[in-house]
Amino acid sequence: MDYGPDDTIDYEAPLTPYRQLAAILRARITRGDWQPGRAIASEAQLVQQYGLARSTVRRTIALLVEEGDLFVVPQRGTYVAATSKQ
């Protein structure tokens, strides 16, 4: 199932919310909402925007970091990797 940058979380979908959010954030990066080397929205902003638990947002970020789309700078934020699959 493909998710676009303007999609919302569907709790009835077979894909888990953190994987849905990962697909949405990837689509936003591809669209150019966040450029490589620039910070994405904060965890708190993503929690509020998508109505998810903070742990779900953190799990999503961890997945995208593991896949090389994002990197985290402690005390600063989460950034789009220069090698992100755009």
Residue pairs with C-beta under 8 A, 6 or more apart in sequence:
1 13
1 14
1 15
2 23
3 20
3 23
3 24
3 27
4 24
4 27
5 24
5 27
5 28
5 30
5 31
5 33
7 20
7 23
7 24
7 27
8 50
9 17
9 20
9 21
9 24
9 50
9 51
9 52
10 20
11 17
13 20
15 23
17 52
17 56
18 52
18 56
18 57
18 59
18 60
18 63
19 60
19 63
21 46
21 50
21 52
21 56
21 57
21 60
22 60
22 63
22 64
24 50
25 40
25 60
25 64
25 69
26 64
26 69
26 85
28 34
28 40
29 40
29 69
29 80
29 84
29 86
30 85
30 86
34 40
34 80
35 80
36 80
36 81
36 82
36 83
36 84
36 86
37 79
37 80
37 82
38 79
38 80
39 76
39 77
39 78
39 79
40 46
40 70
40 77
40 78
40 79
40 80
41 49
42 77
42 78
43 54
43 57
43 58
43 61
43 78
44 54
46 52
46 57
46 60
47 53
47 54
47 57
50 57
61 70
61 72
61 78
64 70
65 71
65 72
65 78
68 81
68 83
68 84
68 85
69 80
69 81
69 84
69 85
70 78
70 79
70 80
70 81
70 84
71 78
71 79
71 81
72 78
72 79
73 79
